[in-house]
Amino acid sequence: MSFVDYADTIKDGDTAIVFLGHESMFPVKVQHGSKTQTKYGVIRHSSDLIGKRTQILYSTDISLITMMLELKPGSIVCESGTGSGSLSHAIIRTVAPTGHLYTVEFHQQRAEKAKEEFQEHKVEHLVTVKNQDVCKNGFGVSNVADAVFLDIPSPWEAIGHAKSALKIEGGRICSFSPCIEQVQRTCLAMEEHGFTEINTLEILLRVYNVRTISLQIPDLGKAAEDNSSTGFDSSNQSNQGSLYGILQQGTAQFKSGVPLKEMVGHTGYLTFATKSLF
């Protein structure tokens, strides 16, 4: 296993980090045929680890990208890089049946794997996969795209090619970057190429556990005031004790929302912009 060279999938002999929670994570050396026992069950190295793909975009990011790029059936989209293809499939489902996706992947192995998956899923007629460097060679199309999406290490180097791929009458662009320094350089490049409406967003999804709880009705000191209306003799100590007991035993049900102890934190920054018509 190399900690310098990038690999698309987990291979036999690699070291994988098993994450069971913030207080429970440990390294595992992947060996074909081996098993790792956890409190949630067994992890089979052959079927559960070996061959698995790398990180993908979360559905929250994908949904915002689809909305902010104004994608719809018939849209033409350019994307780089293809990666695991999670966003590619979401784009294809959105632009179908008359739209098209042009996706560019720098790594040949990932590009070939993406082609195979598109064919298996019977969407190859809606997508064109190219294996090339988008920062040097662009997307291979000009003035046809309604939207462009960039998920590459140096998106600022591809802004010029993205502008050329967008339609003359304008279009939207989105860049996904995990580091704020990448965002700063990308925003500067967008300004230099005449893009407008530049803004950067980050999604932090916080899930709440809504449950019904029973709370005791508090004694607010009205027992003595209500004695006359209830027929109790205020001079009778036993009556006062009975009334106090009734109020103390009363309960009411409420809906309570409590955030989960664990949540997905920072995934990346989404920078959006619009190609200027002038």
Accessible surface in RSA format (square Angstrom, percent):
REM  Atomic radii and reference values for relative SASA: ProtOr
REM  Chains: A
REM  Algorithm: Lee & Richards
REM  Probe-radius: 1.40
REM  Slices: 20
REM RES _ NUM      All-atoms   Total-Side   Main-Chain    Non-polar    All polar
REM                ABS   REL    ABS   REL    ABS   REL    ABS   REL    ABS   REL
RES MET A   1   123.49  64.0  44.81  29.7  78.67 187.3  54.32  46.2  69.17  91.6
RES SER A   2    54.77  46.3  34.09  45.5  20.68  47.6  32.22  68.6  22.54  31.6
RES PHE A   3   172.86  86.5 133.44  82.6  39.42 102.6 139.68  84.7  33.19  95.0
RES VAL A   4   139.77  92.0 109.70  99.3  30.07  72.5 113.86  98.9  25.91  70.3
RES ASP A   5   104.92  73.5  90.23  89.8  14.69  34.7  29.32  69.0  75.60  75.4
RES TYR A   6   124.76  58.2  89.62  51.0  35.14  91.4  86.75  65.2  38.00  46.8
RES ALA A   7    47.27  43.5  32.35  49.9  14.91  33.9  36.45  51.3  10.82  28.7
RES ASP A   8     7.94   5.6   5.23   5.2   2.71   6.4   3.43   8.1   4.51   4.5
RES THR A   9    26.12  18.6  21.80  22.1   4.32  10.3  14.53  19.5  11.59  17.5
RES ILE A  10    48.02  27.3  45.42  33.8   2.60   6.3  46.92  33.8   1.10   3.0
RES LYS A  11    93.71  45.7  92.32  56.6   1.39   3.3  88.48  79.6   5.23   5.6
RES ASP A  12    88.28  61.8  63.43  63.1  24.85  58.8  24.78  58.3  63.50  63.3
RES GLY A  13    28.18  34.8   0.00   N/A  28.18  34.8  20.25  55.6   7.94  17.8
RES ASP A  14    21.03  14.7  21.03  20.9   0.00   0.0   3.08   7.2  17.95  17.9
RES THR A  15    54.89  39.0  43.19  43.8  11.70  27.9  21.11  28.4  33.78  51.1
RES ALA A  16    12.76  11.7   7.14  11.0   5.62  12.8  12.76  18.0   0.00   0.0
RES ILE A  17   111.79  63.6  84.97  63.3  26.82  64.6  84.97  61.2  26.82  72.8
RES VAL A  18    12.28   8.1   8.13   7.4   4.14  10.0  12.28  10.7   0.00   0.0
RES PHE A  19   109.68  54.9  85.53  53.0  24.15  62.8  85.53  51.9  24.15  69.1
RES LEU A  20    40.15  22.4  19.76  14.1  20.39  51.3  24.47  17.2  15.69  42.2
RES GLY A  21     6.30   7.8   0.00   N/A   6.30   7.8   6.30  17.3   0.00   0.0
RES HIS A  22   116.00  63.4  94.97  66.0  21.04  53.8  70.38  72.5  45.63  53.1
RES GLU A  23   179.02 102.8 138.77 105.0  40.25  95.8  61.97 119.9 117.06  95.6
RES SER A  24    35.68  30.1  29.57  39.5   6.11  14.1  22.22  47.3  13.46  18.9
RES MET A  25    98.50  51.0  72.72  48.1  25.78  61.4  40.94  34.8  57.56  76.3
RES PHE A  26    65.26  32.7  62.70  38.8   2.56   6.7  65.26  39.6   0.00   0.0
RES PRO A  27    91.31  66.5  75.35  68.7  15.96  58.0  75.57  62.4  15.74  97.8
RES VAL A  28    16.67  11.0  12.17  11.0   4.50  10.8  16.65  14.5   0.02   0.1
RES LYS A  29   130.42  63.6 115.97  71.2  14.45  34.4  59.91  53.9  70.51  75.1
RES VAL A  30     0.00   0.0   0.00   0.0   0.00   0.0   0.00   0.0   0.00   0.0
RES GLN A  31    90.18  50.4  90.16  65.9   0.02   0.0  19.49  41.5  70.69  53.6
RES HIS A  32   131.30  71.8 107.79  74.9  23.51  60.1  71.91  74.1  59.39  69.1
RES GLY A  33    55.77  68.8   0.00   N/A  55.77  68.8  29.85  81.9  25.92  58.1
RES SER A  34    36.87  31.2  27.72  37.0   9.15  21.1  19.34  41.2  17.53  24.6
RES LYS A  35   130.40  63.6 100.58  61.7  29.82  71.0  50.62  45.6  79.78  85.0
RES THR A  36    22.59  16.1  19.05  19.3   3.54   8.4  17.75  23.8   4.84   7.3
RES GLN A  37   137.49  76.9 114.74  83.9  22.75  54.2  59.91 127.5  77.58  58.8
RES THR A  38    24.69  17.6   2.61   2.6  22.08  52.6  10.70  14.4  13.99  21.2
RES LYS A  39   155.63  75.9 107.63  66.0  48.00 114.3  74.21  66.8  81.42  86.7
RES TYR A  40   155.04  72.4 115.98  66.0  39.06 101.6  94.68  71.2  60.36  74.4
RES GLY A  41    35.50  43.8   0.00   N/A  35.50  43.8  33.85  92.9   1.65   3.7
RES VAL A  42    45.19  29.7  26.15  23.7  19.04  45.9  26.15  22.7  19.04  51.7
RES ILE A  43    33.28  18.9  33.21  24.7   0.07   0.2  33.28  24.0   0.00   0.0
RES ARG A  44   115.86  48.6 115.86  59.1   0.00   0.0  30.40  41.6  85.46  51.8
RES HIS A  45     5.57   3.0   5.57   3.9   0.00   0.0   5.57   5.7   0.00   0.0
RES SER A  46    44.02  37.2  29.20  39.0  14.81  34.1  27.34  58.2  16.68  23.4
RES SER A  47    67.75  57.2  49.15  65.6  18.59  42.8  50.94 108.5  16.80  23.5
RES ASP A  48    59.20  41.5  47.72  47.5  11.48  27.2  14.50  34.1  44.70  44.6
RES LEU A  49    22.62  12.6  22.62  16.2   0.00   0.0  22.62  15.9   0.00   0.0
RES ILE A  50    45.33  25.8  33.92  25.3  11.41  27.5  33.92  24.4  11.41  31.0
RES GLY A  51    41.58  51.3   0.00   N/A  41.58  51.3  25.41  69.7  16.17  36.2
RES LYS A  52   100.98  49.3  99.65  61.1   1.33   3.2  48.71  43.8  52.27  55.7
RES ARG A  53    59.19  24.9  34.93  17.8  24.26  57.8  33.73  46.1  25.46  15.4
RES THR A  54    43.41  30.9  30.53  31.0  12.88  30.7  34.21  45.9   9.20  13.9
RES GLN A  55   146.90  82.1 111.49  81.5  35.41  84.3  56.68 120.6  90.22  68.4
RES ILE A  56    91.55  52.1  80.05  59.6  11.50  27.7  86.81  62.5   4.74  12.9
RES LEU A  57    17.81   9.9  12.32   8.8   5.50  13.8  13.42   9.4   4.39  11.8
RES TYR A  58    98.99  46.2  95.59  54.4   3.40   8.8  59.22  44.5  39.76  49.0
RES SER A  59    87.67  74.1  77.79 103.8   9.88  22.7  49.08 104.5  38.59  54.1
RES THR A  60    37.52  26.7  33.53  34.0   3.99   9.5  26.72  35.9  10.81  16.3
RES ASP A  61     1.16   0.8   1.16   1.2   0.00   0.0   0.00   0.0   1.16   1.2
RES ILE A  62    24.97  14.2  24.97  18.6   0.00   0.0  24.97  18.0   0.00   0.0
RES SER A  63    69.82  59.0  57.24  76.4  12.57  29.0  49.32 105.0  20.49  28.7
RES LEU A  64    28.14  15.7  25.13  18.0   3.01   7.6  28.10  19.7   0.04   0.1
RES ILE A  65     0.20   0.1   0.20   0.1   0.00   0.0   0.20   0.1   0.00   0.0
RES THR A  66    27.61  19.6  26.86  27.2   0.76   1.8  23.82  32.0   3.79   5.7
RES MET A  67   122.16  63.3 106.75  70.6  15.42  36.7  74.15  63.0  48.01  63.6
RES MET A  68    45.06  23.3  41.19  27.3   3.87   9.2  26.53  22.6  18.53  24.5
RES LEU A  69     3.86   2.1   0.00   0.0   3.86   9.7   0.00   0.0   3.86  10.4
RES GLU A  70   119.56  68.6 103.52  78.3  16.04  38.2  41.68  80.6  77.87  63.6
RES LEU A  71    17.97  10.0   0.57   0.4  17.40  43.7   0.57   0.4  17.40  46.8
RES LYS A  72   127.22  62.1 125.59  77.1   1.63   3.9  92.15  82.9  35.08  37.4
RES PRO A  73    87.95  64.1  71.89  65.5  16.07  58.4  71.89  59.4  16.07  99.9
RES GLY A  74    30.44  37.5   0.00   N/A  30.44  37.5  13.58  37.3  16.86  37.8
RES SER A  75     3.49   2.9   0.54   0.7   2.95   6.8   2.51   5.3   0.98   1.4
RES ILE A  76    36.59  20.8  36.59  27.3   0.00   0.0  36.59  26.3   0.00   0.0
RES VAL A  77     0.00   0.0   0.00   0.0   0.00   0.0   0.00   0.0   0.00   0.0
RES CYS A  78     0.00   0.0   0.00   0.0   0.00   0.0   0.00   0.0   0.00   0.0
RES GLU A  79     2.74   1.6   2.74   2.1   0.00   0.0   0.00   0.0   2.74   2.2
RES SER A  80     3.17   2.7   3.17   4.2   0.00   0.0   0.00   0.0   3.17   4.4
RES GLY A  81    15.69  19.3   0.00   N/A  15.69  19.3   9.01  24.7   6.68  15.0
RES THR A  82     6.58   4.7   0.00   0.0   6.58  15.7   0.00   0.0   6.58   9.9
RES GLY A  83    18.42  22.7   0.00   N/A  18.42  22.7  18.22  50.0   0.20   0.4
RES SER A  84    19.56  16.5   3.91   5.2  15.66  36.1   3.95   8.4  15.62  21.9
RES GLY A  85     3.35   4.1   0.00   N/A   3.35   4.1   2.38   6.5   0.97   2.2
RES SER A  86    31.41  26.5  16.40  21.9  15.01  34.6  21.83  46.5   9.58  13.4
RES LEU A  87     6.53   3.6   5.14   3.7   1.39   3.5   5.14   3.6   1.39   3.8
RES SER A  88     0.08   0.1   0.00   0.0   0.08   0.2   0.00   0.0   0.08   0.1
RES HIS A  89    33.11  18.1  32.43  22.5   0.69   1.8  28.94  29.8   4.17   4.9
RES ALA A  90     9.39   8.6   7.46  11.5   1.93   4.4   8.20  11.5   1.20   3.2
RES ILE A  91     0.20   0.1   0.20   0.1   0.00   0.0   0.20   0.1   0.00   0.0
RES ILE A  92     3.29   1.9   3.29   2.5   0.00   0.0   3.29   2.4   0.00   0.0
RES ARG A  93   171.91  72.2 146.77  74.8  25.14  59.9  75.66 103.4  96.25  58.3
RES THR A  94    34.92  24.8  24.75  25.1  10.18  24.3  20.63  27.7  14.29  21.6
RES VAL A  95     0.00   0.0   0.00   0.0   0.00   0.0   0.00   0.0   0.00   0.0
RES ALA A  96    28.87  26.5  22.13  34.1   6.74  15.3  22.25  31.3   6.61  17.5
RES PRO A  97   106.80  77.8  89.81  81.9  16.99  61.8  91.05  75.2  15.75  97.9
RES THR A  98   106.63  75.8  76.82  77.9  29.81  71.1  73.90  99.3  32.73  49.5
RES GLY A  99     3.68   4.5   0.00   N/A   3.68   4.5   0.00   0.0   3.68   8.3
RES HIS A 100    36.20  19.8  36.20  25.2   0.00   0.0  24.98  25.7  11.22  13.1
RES LEU A 101     0.00   0.0   0.00   0.0   0.00   0.0   0.00   0.0   0.00   0.0
RES TYR A 102    51.37  24.0  51.37  29.2   0.00   0.0  12.24   9.2  39.12  48.2
RES THR A 103     0.35   0.2   0.00   0.0   0.35   0.8   0.00   0.0   0.35   0.5
RES VAL A 104     0.85   0.6   0.85   0.8   0.00   0.0   0.85   0.7   0.00   0.0
RES GLU A 105     6.03   3.5   6.00   4.5   0.04   0.1   0.04   0.1   6.00   4.9
RES PHE A 106   129.83  65.0 116.16  71.9  13.68  35.6 116.16  70.4  13.68  39.1
RES HIS A 107    71.31  39.0  67.73  47.1   3.58   9.2  34.07  35.1  37.23  43.3
RES GLN A 108   112.03  62.6 106.00  77.5   6.02  14.3  24.58  52.3  87.45  66.3
RES GLN A 109   105.63  59.1  99.36  72.6   6.27  14.9  41.51  88.4  64.12  48.6
RES ARG A 110    28.00  11.8  28.00  14.3   0.00   0.0   0.59   0.8  27.41  16.6
RES ALA A 111     1.53   1.4   1.53   2.4   0.00   0.0   1.53   2.1   0.00   0.0
RES GLU A 112    84.52  48.5  82.82  62.7   1.70   4.1  32.12  62.1  52.41  42.8
RES LYS A 113    81.74  39.9  79.65  48.9   2.09   5.0  32.51  29.3  49.23  52.4
RES ALA A 114     3.16   2.9   1.21   1.9   1.95   4.4   3.16   4.5   0.00   0.0
RES LYS A 115    94.21  46.0  92.39  56.7   1.82   4.3  41.63  37.5  52.58  56.0
RES GLU A 116    87.97  50.5  86.42  65.4   1.55   3.7  29.20  56.5  58.76  48.0
RES GLU A 117    32.79  18.8  32.79  24.8   0.00   0.0   7.75  15.0  25.04  20.4
RES PHE A 118     2.59   1.3   2.59   1.6   0.00   0.0   2.59   1.6   0.00   0.0
RES GLN A 119   111.20  62.2 100.02  73.1  11.18  26.6  22.37  47.6  88.83  67.4
RES GLU A 120   121.48  69.7  95.13  72.0  26.34  62.7  44.57  86.2  76.91  62.8
RES HIS A 121    96.64  52.8  75.58  52.5  21.05  53.9  58.21  60.0  38.42  44.7
RES LYS A 122   156.91  76.5 145.50  89.3  11.41  27.2 104.14  93.7  52.77  56.2
RES VAL A 123    27.33  18.0  27.33  24.7   0.00   0.0  27.33  23.7   0.00   0.0
RES GLU A 124    87.48  50.2  77.27  58.5  10.21  24.3  34.90  67.5  52.58  42.9
RES HIS A 125   126.20  69.0 100.13  69.6  26.06  66.7  85.55  88.2  40.64  47.3
RES LEU A 126    12.54   7.0  12.54   9.0   0.00   0.0  12.54   8.8   0.00   0.0
RES VAL A 127    12.21   8.0   1.67   1.5  10.54  25.4   1.67   1.5  10.54  28.6
RES THR A 128    45.96  32.7  42.15  42.7   3.81   9.1  31.25  42.0  14.71  22.2
RES VAL A 129    17.20  11.3   3.66   3.3  13.54  32.6   3.66   3.2  13.54  36.7
RES LYS A 130    59.15  28.9  55.49  34.0   3.67   8.7  39.52  35.6  19.63  20.9
RES ASN A 131    67.80  46.8  38.74  37.4  29.06  70.0  16.76  40.3  51.04  49.3
RES GLN A 132    45.31  25.3  35.39  25.9   9.93  23.6  17.28  36.8  28.03  21.3
RES ASP A 133    33.71  23.6  31.09  30.9   2.61   6.2   9.11  21.4  24.60  24.5
RES VAL A 134     5.35   3.5   4.11   3.7   1.24   3.0   4.11   3.6   1.24   3.4
RES CYS A 135    26.90  20.3  14.28  15.9  12.62  29.7   5.51  14.0  21.39  23.1
RES LYS A 136   161.65  78.9 135.92  83.4  25.73  61.3  83.52  75.2  78.14  83.2
RES ASN A 137    92.63  63.9  68.37  66.1  24.26  58.4  18.91  45.5  73.72  71.3
RES GLY A 138     3.25   4.0   0.00   N/A   3.25   4.0   3.25   8.9   0.00   0.0
RES PHE A 139     3.28   1.6   0.08   0.0   3.20   8.3   0.08   0.0   3.20   9.2
RES GLY A 140    50.81  62.7   0.00   N/A  50.81  62.7  24.48  67.2  26.33  59.0
RES VAL A 141    30.92  20.3  16.69  15.1  14.22  34.3  22.79  19.8   8.13  22.1
RES SER A 142    75.03  63.4  59.56  79.5  15.47  35.6  27.76  59.1  47.27  66.2
RES ASN A 143    70.35  48.5  54.41  52.6  15.93  38.4   9.29  22.4  61.05  59.0
RES VAL A 144    55.32  36.4  51.73  46.8   3.58   8.6  54.42  47.3   0.90   2.4
RES ALA A 145     0.00   0.0   0.00   0.0   0.00   0.0   0.00   0.0   0.00   0.0
RES ASP A 146    39.27  27.5  33.91  33.7   5.36  12.7  14.06  33.1  25.21  25.1
RES ALA A 147     0.00   0.0   0.00   0.0   0.00   0.0   0.00   0.0   0.00   0.0
RES VAL A 148     0.00   0.0   0.00   0.0   0.00   0.0   0.00   0.0   0.00   0.0
RES PHE A 149     1.53   0.8   1.53   0.9   0.00   0.0   1.53   0.9   0.00   0.0
RES LEU A 150     0.01   0.0   0.00   0.0   0.01   0.0   0.00   0.0   0.01   0.0
RES ASP A 151    55.79  39.1  43.08  42.9  12.70  30.0   1.21   2.8  54.58  54.4
RES ILE A 152    24.00  13.7  15.91  11.8   8.10  19.5  20.37  14.7   3.63   9.9
RES PRO A 153   113.64  82.8 102.90  93.8  10.74  39.0 108.94  89.9   4.71  29.3
RES SER A 154    23.38  19.8  23.33  31.1   0.04   0.1  10.77  22.9  12.61  17.7
RES PRO A 155     0.16   0.1   0.16   0.1   0.00   0.0   0.16   0.1   0.00   0.0
RES TRP A 156    48.97  19.7  39.91  19.3   9.06  21.3  38.10  20.3  10.87  17.6
RES GLU A 157    98.20  56.4  77.24  58.4  20.96  49.9  29.67  57.4  68.53  56.0
RES ALA A 158     0.00   0.0   0.00   0.0   0.00   0.0   0.00   0.0   0.00   0.0
RES ILE A 159     0.00   0.0   0.00   0.0   0.00   0.0   0.00   0.0   0.00   0.0
RES GLY A 160    25.34  31.3   0.00   N/A  25.34  31.3  19.56  53.7   5.78  13.0
RES HIS A 161    60.89  33.3  56.97  39.6   3.91  10.0  33.76  34.8  27.13  31.6
RES ALA A 162     0.00   0.0   0.00   0.0   0.00   0.0   0.00   0.0   0.00   0.0
RES LYS A 163    70.96  34.6  70.78  43.4   0.18   0.4  35.05  31.5  35.91  38.2
RES SER A 164    60.70  51.3  52.42  70.0   8.28  19.1  29.45  62.7  31.24  43.8
RES ALA A 165     0.42   0.4   0.42   0.6   0.00   0.0   0.42   0.6   0.00   0.0
RES LEU A 166     0.00   0.0   0.00   0.0   0.00   0.0   0.00   0.0   0.00   0.0
RES LYS A 167    55.45  27.1  55.45  34.0   0.00   0.0  17.95  16.2  37.50  39.9
RES ILE A 168   126.57  72.0 117.95  87.9   8.62  20.8 118.53  85.4   8.04  21.8
RES GLU A 169   119.87  68.8 101.82  77.0  18.05  43.0  62.15 120.2  57.72  47.1
RES GLY A 170    11.71  14.4   0.00   N/A  11.71  14.4   5.44  14.9   6.27  14.0
RES GLY A 171    14.21  17.5   0.00   N/A  14.21  17.5  11.37  31.2   2.84   6.4
RES ARG A 172    26.95  11.3  26.95  13.7   0.00   0.0  14.18  19.4  12.77   7.7
RES ILE A 173     0.00   0.0   0.00   0.0   0.00   0.0   0.00   0.0   0.00   0.0
RES CYS A 174     0.00   0.0   0.00   0.0   0.00   0.0   0.00   0.0   0.00   0.0
RES SER A 175     2.05   1.7   1.33   1.8   0.73   1.7   0.74   1.6   1.32   1.8
RES PHE A 176    17.83   8.9  17.04  10.6   0.80   2.1  17.04  10.3   0.80   2.3
RES SER A 177     1.60   1.4   1.60   2.1   0.00   0.0   0.71   1.5   0.90   1.3
RES PRO A 178    68.91  50.2  61.00  55.6   7.91  28.8  61.00  50.4   7.91  49.2
RES CYS A 179    61.64  46.6  57.81  64.5   3.83   9.0   9.37  23.7  52.27  56.4
RES ILE A 180    77.36  44.0  74.87  55.8   2.49   6.0  74.87  53.9   2.49   6.8
RES GLU A 181   107.76  61.9 107.01  81.0   0.75   1.8  58.26 112.7  49.50  40.4
RES GLN A 182    29.24  16.4  28.65  20.9   0.59   1.4  12.98  27.6  16.26  12.3
RES VAL A 183     8.46   5.6   7.65   6.9   0.82   2.0   8.46   7.4   0.00   0.0
RES GLN A 184   103.95  58.1  98.50  72.0   5.46  13.0  35.30  75.1  68.65  52.1
RES ARG A 185   132.98  55.8 129.32  65.9   3.66   8.7  38.85  53.1  94.13  57.0
RES THR A 186     1.07   0.8   1.07   1.1   0.00   0.0   1.07   1.4   0.00   0.0
RES CYS A 187    28.29  21.4  28.20  31.5   0.09   0.2  16.72  42.4  11.57  12.5
RES LEU A 188   107.36  59.8 106.93  76.5   0.42   1.1 106.97  75.1   0.39   1.1
RES ALA A 189    10.14   9.3   8.66  13.4   1.47   3.4   9.66  13.6   0.48   1.3
RES MET A 190     0.00   0.0   0.00   0.0   0.00   0.0   0.00   0.0   0.00   0.0
RES GLU A 191   111.79  64.2  92.34  69.9  19.45  46.3  27.47  53.1  84.32  68.8
RES GLU A 192   144.74  83.1 104.56  79.1  40.18  95.7  46.95  90.8  97.78  79.8
RES HIS A 193    63.73  34.8  58.65  40.8   5.08  13.0  43.75  45.1  19.98  23.2
RES GLY A 194    35.32  43.6   0.00   N/A  35.32  43.6  32.73  89.8   2.59   5.8
RES PHE A 195     9.66   4.8   0.43   0.3   9.23  24.0   0.89   0.5   8.78  25.1
RES THR A 196    63.09  44.9  58.30  59.1   4.78  11.4  54.58  73.3   8.51  12.9
RES GLU A 197   120.03  68.9  96.16  72.8  23.87  56.8  51.93 100.4  68.10  55.6
RES ILE A 198    49.15  28.0  19.03  14.2  30.12  72.6  19.03  13.7  30.12  81.7
RES ASN A 199    56.75  39.1  49.83  48.2   6.92  16.7  36.87  88.7  19.88  19.2
RES THR A 200    50.76  36.1  23.44  23.8  27.33  65.1  20.22  27.2  30.55  46.2
RES LEU A 201    64.63  36.0  60.92  43.6   3.72   9.3  64.63  45.4   0.00   0.0
RES GLU A 202    71.73  41.2  40.90  30.9  30.83  73.4  10.44  20.2  61.29  50.0
RES ILE A 203    43.07  24.5  34.51  25.7   8.56  20.6  37.56  27.0   5.51  15.0
RES LEU A 204   100.21  55.8  73.77  52.8  26.44  66.5  74.04  52.0  26.17  70.4
RES LEU A 205    95.60  53.2  88.89  63.6   6.71  16.9  90.99  63.9   4.61  12.4
RES ARG A 206   136.65  57.4 117.08  59.7  19.57  46.6  30.73  42.0 105.92  64.2
RES VAL A 207    74.71  49.2  69.34  62.8   5.36  12.9  73.24  63.6   1.47   4.0
RES TYR A 208   110.94  51.8  90.21  51.3  20.73  53.9  62.06  46.6  48.89  60.3
RES ASN A 209    69.19  47.7  64.19  62.0   5.00  12.0  11.01  26.5  58.18  56.2
RES VAL A 210   102.57  67.5  75.95  68.8  26.62  64.1  75.95  66.0  26.62  72.2
RES ARG A 211   123.46  51.8 116.94  59.6   6.52  15.5  39.00  53.3  84.46  51.2
RES THR A 212    68.07  48.4  39.37  39.9  28.69  68.4  30.99  41.6  37.07  56.0
RES ILE A 213    55.55  31.6  50.53  37.6   5.02  12.1  55.55  40.0   0.00   0.0
RES SER A 214    72.97  61.7  44.70  59.7  28.27  65.1  26.46  56.3  46.51  65.2
RES LEU A 215    90.83  50.6  88.40  63.2   2.43   6.1  90.23  63.4   0.60   1.6
RES GLN A 216   107.54  60.1  86.37  63.1  21.17  50.4  26.01  55.4  81.52  61.8
RES ILE A 217    82.10  46.7  79.48  59.2   2.61   6.3  81.74  58.9   0.36   1.0
RES PRO A 218    90.02  65.6  72.95  66.5  17.07  62.0  82.10  67.8   7.92  49.2
RES ASP A 219    54.51  38.2  24.88  24.8  29.63  70.1  10.73  25.3  43.78  43.7
RES LEU A 220   136.40  76.0 101.97  73.0  34.43  86.6 109.32  76.8  27.09  72.9
RES GLY A 221    54.34  67.0   0.00   N/A  54.34  67.0  33.88  93.0  20.45  45.8
RES LYS A 222   119.90  58.5 119.41  73.3   0.50   1.2  63.80  57.4  56.11  59.8
RES ALA A 223    19.33  17.8  19.19  29.6   0.14   0.3  19.19  27.0   0.14   0.4
RES ALA A 224    76.57  70.4  59.73  92.2  16.84  38.3  61.57  86.7  14.99  39.7
RES GLU A 225   130.96  75.2 104.31  78.9  26.65  63.5  46.03  89.0  84.93  69.3
RES ASP A 226    59.22  41.5  58.77  58.5   0.44   1.0  11.44  26.9  47.78  47.6
RES ASN A 227     5.43   3.7   5.43   5.2   0.00   0.0   2.54   6.1   2.89   2.8
RES SER A 228   100.19  84.7  71.07  94.8  29.12  67.1  56.13 119.5  44.06  61.7
RES SER A 229    96.20  81.3  54.11  72.2  42.09  97.0  56.00 119.2  40.21  56.3
RES THR A 230    69.79  49.6  38.26  38.8  31.53  75.1  46.99  63.1  22.80  34.5
RES GLY A 231    70.79  87.3   0.00   N/A  70.79  87.3  37.06 101.7  33.73  75.6
RES PHE A 232    58.86  29.4  49.38  30.6   9.48  24.7  50.30  30.5   8.56  24.5
RES ASP A 233    76.21  53.4  67.87  67.5   8.35  19.7  29.47  69.4  46.74  46.6
RES SER A 234    68.43  57.8  60.12  80.2   8.31  19.1  26.38  56.2  42.05  58.9
RES SER A 235    88.86  75.1  59.70  79.7  29.16  67.2  54.34 115.7  34.52  48.4
RES ASN A 236    59.30  40.9  52.41  50.6   6.89  16.6  10.37  25.0  48.93  47.3
RES GLN A 237   137.15  76.7 126.53  92.5  10.62  25.3  61.13 130.1  76.01  57.7
RES SER A 238    77.70  65.7  60.13  80.3  17.57  40.5  59.49 126.7  18.21  25.5
RES ASN A 239    38.12  26.3  38.07  36.8   0.05   0.1   0.05   0.1  38.07  36.8
RES GLN A 240    60.31  33.7  55.12  40.3   5.19  12.4  19.37  41.2  40.94  31.0
RES GLY A 241    44.98  55.5   0.00   N/A  44.98  55.5  35.65  97.8   9.33  20.9
RES SER A 242    60.84  51.4  47.07  62.8  13.77  31.7  27.78  59.1  33.06  46.3
RES LEU A 243    13.35   7.4  13.35   9.6   0.00   0.0  13.35   9.4   0.00   0.0
RES TYR A 244   108.89  50.8 108.89  62.0   0.00   0.0  75.54  56.8  33.36  41.1
RES GLY A 245    21.75  26.8   0.00   N/A  21.75  26.8  21.75  59.7   0.00   0.0
RES ILE A 246   109.43  62.3 102.32  76.2   7.12  17.2 103.77  74.7   5.66  15.4
RES LEU A 247    63.06  35.1  59.48  42.6   3.58   9.0  61.98  43.5   1.08   2.9
RES GLN A 248    53.24  29.8  53.19  38.9   0.05   0.1  14.57  31.0  38.67  29.3
RES GLN A 249   144.78  81.0 121.97  89.1  22.81  54.3  44.55  94.8 100.23  76.0
RES GLY A 250    23.10  28.5   0.00   N/A  23.10  28.5  22.96  63.0   0.13   0.3
RES THR A 251    88.18  62.7  62.45  63.3  25.73  61.3  31.41  42.2  56.76  85.8
RES ALA A 252    35.61  32.7  28.27  43.6   7.35  16.7  35.61  50.2   0.00   0.0
RES GLN A 253   136.24  76.2 107.75  78.7  28.49  67.8  28.58  60.8 107.67  81.7
RES PHE A 254   103.97  52.0  97.31  60.3   6.66  17.3 103.97  63.0   0.00   0.0
RES LYS A 255   156.94  76.6 125.19  76.8  31.75  75.6  88.22  79.4  68.72  73.2
RES SER A 256    27.49  23.2  22.29  29.8   5.19  12.0  10.07  21.4  17.41  24.4
RES GLY A 257    45.10  55.6   0.00   N/A  45.10  55.6  12.37  33.9  32.73  73.3
RES VAL A 258    57.31  37.7  56.92  51.5   0.40   1.0  57.14  49.6   0.17   0.5
RES PRO A 259    43.81  31.9  35.60  32.5   8.21  29.8  35.60  29.4   8.21  51.0
RES LEU A 260    89.70  50.0  73.85  52.8  15.85  39.8  76.56  53.8  13.14  35.4
RES LYS A 261   212.00 103.4 170.72 104.7  41.28  98.3 121.74 109.6  90.26  96.1
RES GLU A 262    87.19  50.1  75.70  57.3  11.49  27.3  31.18  60.3  56.01  45.7
RES MET A 263    81.06  42.0  55.90  37.0  25.16  59.9  45.75  38.9  35.31  46.8
RES VAL A 264    71.74  47.2  63.68  57.6   8.06  19.4  68.97  59.9   2.77   7.5
RES GLY A 265    36.74  45.3   0.00   N/A  36.74  45.3  26.38  72.4  10.36  23.2
RES HIS A 266    88.47  48.4  56.21  39.1  32.26  82.5  53.56  55.2  34.90  40.6
RES THR A 267    19.06  13.6   9.24   9.4   9.83  23.4  11.10  14.9   7.96  12.0
RES GLY A 268     0.37   0.5   0.00   N/A   0.37   0.5   0.00   0.0   0.37   0.8
RES TYR A 269    49.17  23.0  49.04  27.9   0.12   0.3  15.28  11.5  33.89  41.8
RES LEU A 270     0.58   0.3   0.58   0.4   0.00   0.0   0.58   0.4   0.00   0.0
RES THR A 271     1.53   1.1   1.53   1.6   0.00   0.0   0.34   0.5   1.19   1.8
RES PHE A 272     0.00   0.0   0.00   0.0   0.00   0.0   0.00   0.0   0.00   0.0
RES ALA A 273     0.00   0.0   0.00   0.0   0.00   0.0   0.00   0.0   0.00   0.0
RES THR A 274    30.17  21.5  30.17  30.6   0.00   0.0  29.82  40.1   0.35   0.5
RES LYS A 275    21.79  10.6  19.48  12.0   2.31   5.5  11.00   9.9  10.79  11.5
RES SER A 276    32.72  27.6  17.58  23.5  15.14  34.9  10.09  21.5  22.63  31.7
RES LEU A 277   111.10  61.9  78.90  56.4  32.20  80.9  80.70  56.7  30.40  81.8
RES PHE A 278   221.29 110.7 158.25  98.0  63.04 164.0 195.02 118.2  26.27  75.2
END  Absolute sums over single chains surface
CHAIN  1 A    16333.7      12932.0       3401.7       9344.9       6988.8
END  Absolute sums over all chains
TOTAL         16333.7      12932.0       3401.7       9344.9       6988.8
